[in-house]
Amino acid sequence: MAYKILDTCVNCGACEAECPVSCISAGDGLYVIDESTCIDCGACASVCPVEAPQAQ
């Protein structure tokens, strides 16, 4: 199961830097996760200040 970034994202970029497979990129006002590349490690969720990345 991949992670998804919710609308609560504040566009800080912490998750992008933490992702070991580089599946997170800047989107339109918030970051997005490429679900086909996500390995469900939760690294992004562990550093997010607003808990925007959530397991789907």
Secondary structure, 3 states (H helix, E strand, C coil): CCEEECCCCCCCCHHHHHCCCCCEEECCCCEEECCCCCCCCCHHHHHCCCCCEEEC
